[in-house]
Amino acid sequence: MNADILKKLQLKELQILKEVIKVCNELGIQYFAAYGTALGAVRHKGFIPWDDDIDLGMKREDFDRFIREAPALLPPHLFVQYRDTDPDYNILHAKVRDTSTAFLEPGWEHNRGNQGIFIDIFPWDYHPKNAIRSLIFGLRKRYYQNIISTKKSVSYHWKQSGIKNKLRALLVPLVNLFYSDRQKAARKMDNMLRSLKPSSIICDQEFRKLHYPAEWFEGTISVPFEDISINIPTGCHEYLSKRYGDYMKYPPIEDQAPRHFGGIVDTEKSYTYYVSAKNEQQHDS
């Protein structure tokens, strides 16, 4: 992705973020910058220069309320993508997409859902304190995650690089047999996570990797982010230190590159333009 496209992408994501923050403030929903967005806010007072996405976190109760109430308050061109609003979307976190744009990642031809430019919103859940329960929950979550992330098409995974995708391609028929509806697995996983009682430990989607003291996320503070302000957890220094180590140190130059891009980014044409063109091409052939 060249610098011009990346800048246009970041500006469009910032526009989406502004609307999401406005709705969160209106609803009294506590959100916070997470992952690279939190790092960018602290280290760069905005985007990490090579970052191509925005990540927000919410505790589960705020996340559920955002999914229910935000669609009625956001501008019409912004779409809250979750399994309740898009039957072809099985990911466990939500995205807010600009339907007038396109962000077509590799394999987009197999995706029938909304594919506009987006920001990510992740639910954060409490973590079992007991070591045995933690292990069991971690294994169950990994099981459901693997089912949900397995596409229904053998060819999709086979064309992707890496041994993991080749193995997934071989497992597609078996997964389709028991979970032809991937949303069934997503619902089971969400219900499992919602069953966790409040504790002193909280975790993000990477349940088996990292968990954090819940007190780090009890409140937020506002910091500069580009031309606006964004909330970060009150324990952001501790959070970033645990996740990234010396987070103020830049990574090697070879790692300073966008992580998600590999397809088509268009801030002026809708993804539907490309989907229609692809369908016409297939029809003509």
C-alpha contacts under 8 A as a table, 3 or more apart, distances in Angstrom:
res1	aa1	res2	aa2	distance
1	M	5	I	6.45
1	M	6	L	6.39
1	M	258	P	7.53
1	M	261	F	6.97
1	M	262	G	7.98
2	N	5	I	5.60
2	N	6	L	6.27
3	A	6	L	5.07
3	A	7	K	6.11
4	D	7	K	5.24
4	D	8	K	6.34
5	I	8	K	5.14
5	I	9	L	6.11
5	I	265	V	7.49
6	L	9	L	5.02
6	L	10	Q	6.15
6	L	50	W	7.73
6	L	52	D	6.68
7	K	10	Q	5.11
7	K	11	L	6.20
8	K	11	L	5.16
8	K	12	K	6.27
8	K	267	T	6.97
9	L	12	K	5.21
9	L	13	E	6.20
9	L	52	D	7.08
9	L	117	I	7.66
9	L	265	V	7.53
9	L	267	T	6.85
10	Q	13	E	5.03
10	Q	14	L	6.06
10	Q	47	F	7.74
10	Q	52	D	6.47
10	Q	53	D	7.21
11	L	14	L	4.99
11	L	15	Q	6.34
12	K	15	Q	5.09
12	K	16	I	6.51
12	K	117	I	7.53
12	K	267	T	7.09
13	E	16	I	5.09
13	E	17	L	6.16
13	E	53	D	7.17
13	E	54	I	6.97
13	E	117	I	7.04
13	E	118	F	6.37
13	E	119	I	6.31
14	L	17	L	4.90
14	L	18	K	6.21
15	Q	18	K	5.25
15	Q	19	E	6.68
16	I	19	E	5.34
16	I	20	V	6.30
16	I	78	L	7.61
16	I	96	V	7.43
16	I	97	R	7.70
16	I	98	D	7.29
16	I	118	F	7.44
16	I	119	I	7.16
17	L	20	V	5.03
17	L	21	I	6.07
17	L	54	I	7.93
17	L	119	I	7.16
18	K	21	I	5.24
18	K	22	K	6.20
18	K	228	I	7.85
19	E	22	K	5.04
19	E	23	V	6.34
19	E	74	L	6.74
19	E	75	P	7.87
20	V	23	V	5.18
20	V	24	C	6.16
20	V	74	L	7.37
21	I	24	C	4.99
21	I	25	N	6.10
21	I	230	I	8.00
22	K	25	N	5.26
22	K	26	E	6.23
23	V	26	E	4.96
23	V	27	L	6.13
23	V	70	A	6.52
23	V	73	L	6.55
23	V	74	L	6.92
24	C	27	L	5.18
24	C	28	G	5.80
24	C	29	I	4.80
24	C	30	Q	6.94
24	C	31	Y	7.32
24	C	66	F	7.60
24	C	70	A	7.95
25	N	28	G	5.05
25	N	29	I	6.31
25	N	30	Q	7.98
26	E	29	I	7.83
29	I	62	D	5.69
29	I	65	R	7.94
29	I	66	F	7.41
30	Q	58	M	6.55
30	Q	59	K	7.84
30	Q	62	D	6.62
30	Q	220	T	7.87
31	Y	56	L	6.61
31	Y	57	G	5.73
31	Y	58	M	4.90
31	Y	59	K	7.78
31	Y	62	D	7.82
31	Y	231	N	6.85
32	F	38	A	7.97
32	F	56	L	5.59
32	F	57	G	5.29
32	F	58	M	6.58
32	F	220	T	6.83
32	F	230	I	7.46
32	F	231	N	4.93
32	F	232	I	4.73
32	F	233	P	5.97
33	A	37	T	5.58
33	A	38	A	4.72
33	A	41	A	7.99
33	A	55	D	6.17
33	A	56	L	4.60
33	A	57	G	6.15
33	A	230	I	7.02
33	A	231	N	6.07
33	A	232	I	5.12
33	A	233	P	7.49
34	A	37	T	5.53
34	A	38	A	4.78
34	A	39	L	7.69
34	A	55	D	5.49
34	A	56	L	5.22
34	A	57	G	5.74
34	A	232	I	7.51
35	Y	38	A	5.57
35	Y	39	L	6.47
35	Y	55	D	6.52
35	Y	240	L	7.89
36	G	39	L	4.82
36	G	40	G	5.87
36	G	48	I	7.20
36	G	51	D	7.56
36	G	54	I	7.61
36	G	55	D	7.19
37	T	40	G	4.97
37	T	41	A	6.10
37	T	46	G	7.75
37	T	47	F	6.63
37	T	48	I	7.46
37	T	53	D	7.90
37	T	54	I	5.67
37	T	55	D	5.73
37	T	56	L	7.57
38	A	41	A	5.10
38	A	42	V	6.36
38	A	232	I	6.38
38	A	236	C	7.66
38	A	240	L	7.84
39	L	42	V	5.31
39	L	43	R	5.87
39	L	44	H	7.74
39	L	48	I	7.52
39	L	240	L	6.88
39	L	247	Y	7.24
40	G	43	R	5.23
40	G	44	H	4.98
40	G	45	K	6.07
40	G	46	G	5.27
40	G	47	F	4.98
40	G	48	I	4.70
40	G	225	F	7.99
41	A	44	H	5.71
41	A	45	K	4.30
41	A	46	G	4.86
41	A	47	F	6.84
41	A	223	V	7.00
41	A	224	P	6.67
41	A	225	F	5.47
41	A	230	I	7.75
42	V	45	K	5.68
42	V	46	G	7.89
42	V	223	V	7.79
43	R	48	I	7.93
43	R	247	Y	7.96
43	R	248	M	6.09
44	H	47	F	6.57
44	H	48	I	6.25
45	K	223	V	7.64
45	K	224	P	5.44
45	K	225	F	4.81
45	K	226	E	6.19
46	G	224	P	7.05
46	G	225	F	4.07
46	G	226	E	4.50
47	F	50	W	7.73
47	F	51	D	6.36
47	F	225	F	7.37
47	F	226	E	7.21
48	I	51	D	5.15
50	W	256	Q	5.94
50	W	257	A	5.27
50	W	258	P	5.49
51	D	257	A	7.10
51	D	258	P	5.31
51	D	259	R	7.35
52	D	258	P	5.45
52	D	259	R	6.99
52	D	260	H	6.92
52	D	261	F	7.68
53	D	118	F	7.64
53	D	119	I	6.27
53	D	120	D	7.71
53	D	260	H	7.99
54	I	119	I	5.05
54	I	120	D	6.17
55	D	119	I	6.23
55	D	120	D	4.85
55	D	121	I	5.99
55	D	122	F	7.42
56	L	119	I	7.87
56	L	120	D	6.16
56	L	121	I	4.78
56	L	122	F	6.16
57	G	121	I	5.63
57	G	122	F	4.74
57	G	123	P	5.95
57	G	124	W	6.58
58	M	61	E	7.92
58	M	62	D	5.83
58	M	63	F	5.37
58	M	121	I	7.28
58	M	122	F	6.25
58	M	123	P	5.16
58	M	124	W	5.83
59	K	62	D	5.44
59	K	63	F	6.04
59	K	123	P	5.61
59	K	124	W	4.70
59	K	125	D	6.29
60	R	63	F	4.92
60	R	64	D	6.09
60	R	123	P	5.13
60	R	124	W	5.59
60	R	125	D	5.83
60	R	194	R	7.62
61	E	64	D	5.28
61	E	65	R	6.32
62	D	65	R	5.11
62	D	66	F	6.11
63	F	66	F	5.08
63	F	67	I	6.32
63	F	121	I	7.96
63	F	122	F	7.62
63	F	123	P	5.70
64	D	67	I	5.21
64	D	68	R	6.36
65	R	68	R	5.08
65	R	69	E	5.96
65	R	70	A	7.79
66	F	69	E	5.36
66	F	70	A	5.09
67	I	70	A	6.02
67	I	71	P	7.19
67	I	80	V	7.07
67	I	82	Y	7.69
68	R	71	P	7.17
69	E	72	A	6.11
69	E	73	L	7.23
70	A	73	L	5.25
70	A	74	L	6.12
70	A	80	V	7.69
71	P	74	L	5.47
71	P	79	F	6.92
71	P	80	V	6.14
74	L	78	L	6.30
74	L	79	F	7.99
75	P	78	L	5.67
76	P	79	F	7.39
77	H	98	D	5.72
77	H	99	T	5.52
77	H	100	S	6.51
78	L	96	V	6.40
78	L	97	R	5.47
78	L	98	D	4.73
78	L	99	T	6.22
79	F	96	V	5.47
79	F	97	R	5.11
79	F	98	D	6.44
79	F	99	T	6.76
80	V	85	T	7.16
80	V	94	A	7.00
80	V	95	K	5.96
80	V	96	V	4.55
80	V	97	R	6.51
81	Q	84	D	7.92
81	Q	85	T	5.89
81	Q	86	D	6.03
81	Q	89	Y	7.36
81	Q	94	A	5.66
81	Q	95	K	5.09
81	Q	96	V	5.93
81	Q	97	R	7.01
81	Q	114	N	7.52
82	Y	85	T	5.37
82	Y	86	D	5.87
82	Y	89	Y	6.22
82	Y	90	N	7.46
82	Y	91	I	7.49
82	Y	92	L	7.85
82	Y	93	H	7.19
82	Y	94	A	5.07
82	Y	95	K	6.90
83	R	86	D	5.14
83	R	87	P	5.62
83	R	88	D	7.25
83	R	89	Y	5.22
83	R	90	N	5.79
83	R	91	I	7.56
83	R	183	Q	7.03
84	D	87	P	6.90
86	D	89	Y	5.45
86	D	113	G	6.49
86	D	114	N	7.71
87	P	90	N	7.71
87	P	113	G	7.68
87	P	183	Q	7.93
88	D	111	N	7.50
88	D	112	R	6.33
88	D	113	G	5.41
89	Y	113	G	6.48
90	N	148	I	6.17
90	N	149	S	7.67
90	N	182	R	6.37
90	N	183	Q	5.72
90	N	186	A	6.50
91	I	94	A	7.36
91	I	148	I	6.96
91	I	149	S	7.38
91	I	186	A	7.55
92	L	186	A	6.64
92	L	190	D	7.67
93	H	120	D	7.21
93	H	121	I	6.02
93	H	122	F	4.86
93	H	123	P	6.34
94	A	120	D	6.00
94	A	121	I	5.13
94	A	122	F	6.45
95	K	118	F	5.98
95	K	119	I	5.57
95	K	120	D	4.58
95	K	121	I	5.83
96	V	118	F	5.30
96	V	119	I	5.52
96	V	120	D	6.68
96	V	121	I	7.69
97	R	114	N	7.56
97	R	115	Q	7.38
97	R	116	G	5.19
97	R	117	I	5.40
97	R	118	F	4.15
97	R	119	I	6.76
98	D	101	T	5.79
98	D	116	G	5.10
98	D	117	I	5.47
98	D	118	F	6.31
99	T	102	A	7.47
99	T	114	N	7.09
99	T	115	Q	7.33
99	T	116	G	4.91
99	T	117	I	7.47
99	T	270	S	6.11
99	T	271	Y	7.23
100	S	116	G	6.75
100	S	267	T	7.71
100	S	268	E	6.99
100	S	269	K	6.17
100	S	270	S	4.32
100	S	271	Y	7.27
101	T	115	Q	8.00
101	T	116	G	4.89
101	T	117	I	5.82
101	T	265	V	7.94
101	T	266	D	5.78
101	T	267	T	4.93
101	T	268	E	5.74
101	T	269	K	5.14
101	T	270	S	4.08
101	T	271	Y	5.86
102	A	115	Q	5.92
102	A	116	G	4.32
102	A	117	I	5.60
102	A	264	I	7.00
102	A	265	V	5.53
102	A	266	D	4.96
102	A	267	T	6.50
102	A	268	E	7.95
102	A	269	K	6.41
102	A	270	S	5.14
102	A	271	Y	4.17
102	A	272	T	7.93
103	F	115	Q	5.67
103	F	116	G	5.19
103	F	117	I	4.96
103	F	118	F	7.89
103	F	263	G	7.46
103	F	264	I	5.76
103	F	265	V	4.70
103	F	266	D	6.64
103	F	271	Y	6.98
104	L	108	W	5.56
104	L	115	Q	6.16
104	L	116	G	7.69
104	L	263	G	5.31
104	L	264	I	4.88
104	L	265	V	6.45
104	L	271	Y	7.27
105	E	108	W	5.51
105	E	260	H	7.54
105	E	261	F	6.47
105	E	262	G	5.78
105	E	263	G	4.63
105	E	264	I	6.68
106	P	262	G	5.91
106	P	263	G	5.39
107	G	110	H	5.87
107	G	111	N	7.30
107	G	156	Y	6.65
108	W	111	N	5.08
109	E	112	R	7.76
109	E	275	V	7.46
109	E	278	K	7.81
110	H	153	S	8.00
110	H	156	Y	7.59
114	N	271	Y	7.64
115	Q	271	Y	5.79
116	G	270	S	6.81
116	G	271	Y	5.88
117	I	265	V	7.77
117	I	267	T	7.69
122	F	204	D	7.32
122	F	205	Q	7.28
123	P	204	D	6.82
123	P	205	Q	7.44
124	W	202	I	6.83
124	W	203	C	5.71
124	W	204	D	4.72
124	W	205	Q	7.04
125	D	193	L	6.64
125	D	194	R	7.51
125	D	196	L	7.62
125	D	202	I	5.65
125	D	203	C	5.55
125	D	204	D	6.48
126	Y	193	L	7.94
126	Y	196	L	6.19
126	Y	197	K	6.83
126	Y	198	P	5.75
126	Y	199	S	6.00
126	Y	200	S	7.71
126	Y	201	I	5.80
126	Y	202	I	4.21
126	Y	203	C	6.05
126	Y	214	A	7.80
127	H	134	S	7.09
127	H	196	L	7.02
127	H	199	S	6.81
127	H	201	I	5.29
127	H	202	I	5.15
127	H	203	C	6.04
127	H	211	H	7.29
128	P	131	A	7.47
128	P	133	R	6.15
128	P	134	S	5.18
128	P	196	L	7.08
128	P	197	K	7.99
128	P	199	S	7.18
128	P	201	I	7.33
129	K	133	R	7.62
129	K	134	S	6.76
129	K	199	S	7.25
129	K	200	S	7.83
129	K	201	I	6.98
130	N	133	R	5.39
130	N	134	S	6.00
131	A	134	S	4.99
131	A	135	L	6.22
132	I	135	L	5.14
132	I	136	I	6.28
133	R	136	I	5.10
133	R	137	F	6.02
134	S	137	F	5.23
134	S	138	G	6.01
135	L	138	G	5.06
135	L	139	L	6.24
136	I	139	L	5.24
136	I	140	R	6.21
137	F	140	R	5.12
137	F	141	K	6.03
138	G	141	K	5.18
138	G	142	R	6.17
138	G	207	F	6.29
138	G	208	R	5.28
139	L	142	R	5.12
139	L	143	Y	6.17
139	L	208	R	7.99
140	R	143	Y	5.02
140	R	144	Y	6.35
141	K	144	Y	5.22
141	K	145	Q	5.99
141	K	189	M	6.50
141	K	207	F	7.65
142	R	145	Q	5.00
142	R	146	N	6.16
142	R	208	R	7.95
143	Y	146	N	5.41
143	Y	147	I	6.56
144	Y	147	I	5.13
144	Y	148	I	6.13
144	Y	185	A	5.89
144	Y	186	A	7.03
144	Y	188	K	7.99
144	Y	189	M	6.30
145	Q	148	I	5.13
145	Q	149	S	6.06
145	Q	186	A	7.97
146	N	149	S	5.29
146	N	150	T	6.25
147	I	150	T	5.36
147	I	175	V	6.71
147	I	179	Y	7.64
147	I	182	R	7.07
147	I	185	A	6.99
148	I	151	K	7.75
148	I	182	R	5.49
148	I	183	Q	7.47
148	I	185	A	6.45
148	I	186	A	6.52
150	T	168	R	6.54
150	T	172	V	6.81
150	T	175	V	7.79
151	K	154	V	7.46
151	K	156	Y	7.18
151	K	157	H	7.30
151	K	172	V	7.16
152	K	172	V	6.23
152	K	176	N	6.60
152	K	180	S	7.77
153	S	156	Y	5.41
153	S	157	H	7.18
153	S	169	A	7.76
153	S	172	V	7.07
154	V	157	H	5.75
154	V	158	W	6.22
154	V	169	A	4.76
154	V	170	L	7.21
154	V	172	V	5.99
154	V	173	P	7.88
155	S	158	W	4.93
155	S	159	K	6.01
155	S	169	A	7.09
156	Y	159	K	5.55
156	Y	160	Q	6.75
156	Y	169	A	7.68
157	H	160	Q	5.23
157	H	165	N	5.01
157	H	166	K	6.27
157	H	168	R	6.42
157	H	169	A	5.09
158	W	161	S	7.69
158	W	165	N	6.28
158	W	166	K	5.30
158	W	169	A	5.54
160	Q	165	N	6.13
160	Q	166	K	7.69
161	S	165	N	6.63
161	S	166	K	7.81
162	G	165	N	5.67
162	G	166	K	6.75
163	I	166	K	5.01
163	I	167	L	6.23
164	K	167	L	5.24
164	K	168	R	6.22
165	N	168	R	4.88
165	N	169	A	6.14
166	K	169	A	5.09
166	K	170	L	6.59
167	L	170	L	5.22
167	L	171	L	6.42
168	R	171	L	5.01
168	R	172	V	6.17
169	A	172	V	5.35
170	L	173	P	7.20
171	L	174	L	5.40
171	L	175	V	6.18
172	V	175	V	5.15
172	V	176	N	5.94
173	P	176	N	5.08
173	P	177	L	6.19
174	L	177	L	5.10
174	L	178	F	6.72
175	V	178	F	5.48
175	V	179	Y	5.51
175	V	180	S	6.96
176	N	179	Y	5.13
176	N	180	S	4.30
176	N	181	D	7.80
177	L	180	S	6.02
179	Y	182	R	5.70
179	Y	184	K	7.02
179	Y	185	A	7.07
181	D	184	K	5.59
181	D	185	A	7.60
182	R	185	A	5.44
182	R	186	A	6.52
183	Q	186	A	4.75
183	Q	187	R	5.99
184	K	187	R	5.21
184	K	188	K	6.31
185	A	188	K	5.10
185	A	189	M	6.19
186	A	189	M	5.13
186	A	190	D	6.11
187	R	190	D	5.11
187	R	191	N	6.07
188	K	191	N	5.17
188	K	192	M	6.17
189	M	192	M	5.03
189	M	193	L	6.29
190	D	193	L	5.11
190	D	194	R	6.07
191	N	194	R	5.03
191	N	195	S	6.17
192	M	195	S	5.25
192	M	196	L	7.13
193	L	196	L	5.61
194	R	197	K	7.91
199	S	202	I	7.39
199	S	214	A	7.46
200	S	213	P	5.82
200	S	214	A	5.12
200	S	215	E	7.14
201	I	211	H	6.62
201	I	212	Y	5.57
201	I	213	P	4.65
201	I	214	A	4.84
202	I	211	H	5.73
202	I	212	Y	5.33
202	I	213	P	6.10
202	I	214	A	5.01
203	C	206	E	7.25
203	C	207	F	5.90
203	C	210	L	6.70
203	C	211	H	4.50
203	C	212	Y	6.13
204	D	207	F	5.97
204	D	210	L	7.76
204	D	211	H	7.20
206	E	209	K	5.50
206	E	210	L	6.46
207	F	210	L	6.34
207	F	211	H	6.97
210	L	243	R	7.72
212	Y	216	W	7.48
212	Y	239	Y	7.33
213	P	216	W	5.85
213	P	217	F	7.88
214	A	217	F	5.56
214	A	218	E	6.59
215	E	218	E	5.08
215	E	235	G	7.53
216	W	219	G	7.51
216	W	233	P	6.43
216	W	234	T	5.90
216	W	235	G	4.05
216	W	236	C	7.06
216	W	238	E	7.57
216	W	239	Y	7.32
217	F	220	T	7.09
217	F	233	P	5.17
217	F	234	T	6.31
217	F	235	G	6.34
218	E	233	P	7.48
218	E	234	T	7.31
219	G	233	P	6.01
219	G	234	T	5.54
220	T	231	N	5.72
220	T	232	I	5.34
220	T	233	P	4.39
220	T	234	T	4.85
221	I	231	N	5.33
221	I	232	I	5.57
221	I	233	P	6.38
221	I	234	T	5.91
222	S	229	S	6.00
222	S	230	I	5.38
222	S	231	N	4.43
222	S	232	I	6.40
223	V	229	S	5.30
223	V	230	I	5.54
223	V	231	N	6.30
223	V	232	I	7.21
224	P	227	D	7.28
224	P	228	I	6.03
224	P	229	S	4.41
224	P	230	I	6.30
225	F	228	I	5.35
225	F	229	S	5.20
225	F	230	I	5.98
226	E	229	S	7.68
232	I	236	C	6.32
233	P	236	C	4.93
235	G	238	E	5.45
235	G	239	Y	6.12
236	C	239	Y	4.88
236	C	240	L	5.93
237	H	240	L	5.33
237	H	241	S	5.99
238	E	241	S	5.08
238	E	242	K	6.13
239	Y	242	K	5.32
239	Y	243	R	6.19
240	L	243	R	5.06
240	L	244	Y	5.61
240	L	245	G	7.00
240	L	247	Y	6.44
241	S	244	Y	5.40
241	S	245	G	4.48
241	S	246	D	6.18
241	S	247	Y	6.24
242	K	245	G	5.75
244	Y	247	Y	5.34
246	D	249	K	5.78
247	Y	250	Y	7.47
251	P	255	D	6.21
251	P	256	Q	6.75
252	P	255	D	5.49
252	P	256	Q	6.83
253	I	256	Q	5.21
254	E	257	A	7.20
258	P	261	F	6.41
261	F	264	I	7.80
266	D	269	K	5.76
266	D	270	S	7.48
267	T	270	S	7.86
269	K	273	Y	6.69
270	S	273	Y	5.58
270	S	274	Y	7.53
271	Y	274	Y	5.41
271	Y	275	V	6.35
272	T	275	V	4.91
272	T	276	S	5.95
273	Y	276	S	5.32
273	Y	277	A	6.21
274	Y	277	A	5.02
274	Y	278	K	6.07
275	V	278	K	5.13
275	V	279	N	6.19
276	S	279	N	5.08
276	S	280	E	6.17
277	A	280	E	5.16
277	A	281	Q	6.16
278	K	281	Q	5.06
278	K	282	Q	6.26
279	N	282	Q	5.15
279	N	283	H	6.11
280	E	283	H	4.96
280	E	284	D	6.10
281	Q	284	D	5.23
281	Q	285	S	6.28
282	Q	285	S	5.17
